[in-house]
Amino acid sequence: MILPDKDLRIYYSGNSYVEGRCSRFDVQDYSIIVETWLKKSDFNNLNNNIRPNAVKELYKILGRPKFIDTSWQGKNTIRLSPVVGTQLHNMRNQVTGYVKNINSVPLESDKGWLNVKLECYTSSNSL
């Protein structure tokens, strides 16, 4: 199986990023669920540089929650950035998220690739 072109960059630890093919990008209120296909090595890099569930709702302004990264080192803050020139870029804007959970499942048809699911919170109003 040949996987399609990559259309999503997940930035972690500043300007470090992994790229994958996005299969789901759902936004509901201030929650984001993203599923993407990543190489095992890319998943390991991402997983080793984030701290899932290190997020807390700080306060609400006019009903809009404000979340903070409670790792205190920015280790749980990621940027989900569609690659310019892709269909995903036409549909979604870049958004900053705080990782609530990360899961992975191997793709049966292609060894070395994982289906990765990220669940995040966001304080962004540009969704």
N, C-alpha and C positions, 0 to 999 in steps of 0.2 A: 504494500500500500504506500502510495506517495501522498504525503500530507500537503495540503494547499499552502499558499503563501501566508506569511505571518502578517497579522493586521493589528496586533495589540502589543504595546510595550508596557511593562510593569516596572516602574522605577522604585528602587529601594536604596537606602543609605546614600542619599544625595543623587548623583548622576549615574549610578550603577543601574543596569536594567537587564531584564530578560524579555525575549520576544516570543510570542506564540500566536496560534490561530484561535480567535475568539469564537466560541460556539454559543455563548449566552452572555448577555449584558443587560440585566434587569435592574430597574430602579423603582423603588416604591417608598414614598415618603423620604426618609433619610437613611435608607438601607440600600445596599448594592449587592447583587449577586453576579459574579462573573465566573464563567467556565471557559477554560482555554486549554489547548494542547501544548505541553512543554516537554522538552527532553528531560530525562532524569537528572542530568547534571545541572540544567537550568532550574529545575524544581528545588534541588538541594541548595543551590546558591540562594534562591529566594527564601526558602524555609529557614536557612541558617542565619538570615539577616533580618528576620522579623520576629516579633513576640506576640503571637495571637492572643487576643482577649486582654491585652494591656491597653484598654480604652475605657474612658469614663465620661458620662454625661456631666458636664460642668454646671451648666445652667440653661435656661430658656429665655430667649428674647422674643416677645410677641408670639409665643408658641413654637418658635424655631429652636431646636436643640443645638447646643454648642458642645462638641466632643473634644476631648484632649487625649493625647498619647501619654499614657501613664508609665511607659518605660523610661521616661525622662531623658532619653537619648535619641529620640526620633526613630527608634527601631521598630515602631509599629505603624509608621506613617508611610503610605505608598501613594504613587501617582499612577492612575490608569490612563494611558495616553494612546488613542487610536493612531495608527501610522498614517501619515499624510498620503493621499492618493488612493486610499482603500475605501470600500463601501462603508466600513465601520466608521471611518472618519467623517463621512457625510451624515451619519446618523447620530453620533455621540460626540460630546466635548470631553476634553481632558478633565478628570476629577481627582481630588485628593481624598483618600479613604484611610480609615483606621481599622486594621484587620481584627475581626471578631473571631474568625475561624478559617482554617485552610485544610482541605482534604485532597487526596489524590487516589486515582484508580488507574491501573495499567490498561492501555489500549490492547485488546486481544489481537487485533489484526497487524499490529506493528510493534515489535519489541524496541524498547528504548524510549518510548513516548508514554506520557501520562496525561490523563484527563484531570485537570486541576480545578477545584472549585474554591473560590475565595468569597467569603461573606464579610462585608465591611459596613461601617457606619460612615456617614459624611455630614459635615456641617455646611456643605456647599449649597448655594442657592441657584447655581447655574446648571442644574440637572435638566 
